[in-house]
Amino acid sequence: MIDFTKLQANPIPPGIAELQKSNANLVSKNEKLKRLLKIGAGILALYVVYKIYKKQKENEADKKNKLTRD
């Protein structure tokens, strides 16, 4: 079994501390980008559904107009 009372506590080297800070910043930025990507994908999906709906309504209106002309 390891005797924890005899272990020395070494300070974290400055290079590692800086890497940890950079990693924390990048994780935060990644979360923000993921959130924006999800919002953008949702808006794009809504736009596509709207365009399909609009096209379908136009086709129905054209069919009604065509039937009334005949």
N, C-alpha and C positions, 0 to 999 in steps of 0.2 A: 504494500500500500504506500502511496506517496505521502510524504510529510509536507503538508502545505505551509507549515510555519517556517520552513527553511528556504522557500522559493523567494527569489528576488523579484521585485516589481521593477521592470525596466520601462522607462517612458517610451511613448510611441514616437518613432522617428518623424521629423517634420515632413518628409516626402510622403509618408503614409497618411499622416493627418490631412495633408492637402488633397491627396487622392480621395480620402473619405468625404471631404467637403464637396469636391467636384462630383463625386458619385451621387451624393444627396441632391445636388442641384440638378443633375441630369435626370434623376428619377422623378423629381418634381416637374421638370419640363416635359418628360415623356407622358406623365399623367395628364398634363394640360393638353398636349397634342392628341392623345387618345380621345379625350373628351371632345375636342374640336372636330376630330375626324368622325366621331359618332354623330355629332350634331349635323355636320355637313352631309353625311350619308343619309340621315333622316330627312333632311331638307330635299336632297336629290330624289329620294324615293317618293316623297310627297309630290314633287314637281312632275315626275314621270307618271304617277297615278293621275294627276290633274290633266296632263296632256292626253292620256289615253281616254279619260272620261270626256274631255272636250271633243276629241275626234269622234268618239262614239255618238255624242249628241249631234254633231254636225252631220254625220252620216244618216242619223234618224231624220233630221230635218230635211236633208236632201231627198230621202226616200218619200217623205210626205209631200214635198213640193213636186216631185216627179209624178206621184200618183194623182195629184190634183190637176196637173197639166193634161194628163191623158184623158 
